[in-house]
């Protein structure tokens, strides 16, 4: 567990292609600790052994259907926001991702600021928001 005041996010990425994942992990490395799972077995082993702020799924992962994996992660870790990363995507893919219960879709080409914005909002979605009264 992280200490109070620790603001560095801990992210888990499932991918099977280091070359295409590298730009994303480089963008995230400035603000987060990123662990990459290269297989489905690695993914669930890592989820059982550590706590993560968000899970990023490479849409083009060859090991399984992205919907099935995301559904299994959601069932087992319902508070873990899932972000799907796609090398090319549009409105149809974004709608598909949201219908599957994921937090968001990041499509290439993506900017560092776009990636960081989505991660920050995904992580914030896990934190309970205090009620504010209109005084």
FENTA-V641166 format. One line per field, one symbol per residue. psi: psi as a letter, one per 30 degrees, with the letter a starting at -180 (. if undefined). A space follows every 50 residues. Layout:
BEGIN
psi=???
END
This chain:
BEGIN
psi=kllkfkgkljkkkjlgjeeffeeeeeefffflkkkkkfleeeefeeeffl klflkkkjegkfflkeeeeeeeeeeeiffjkkkkkkfklaeeeeeeeeff glelkkkkkkleeeeeeeeeeeefffkkkkkkkj.
END
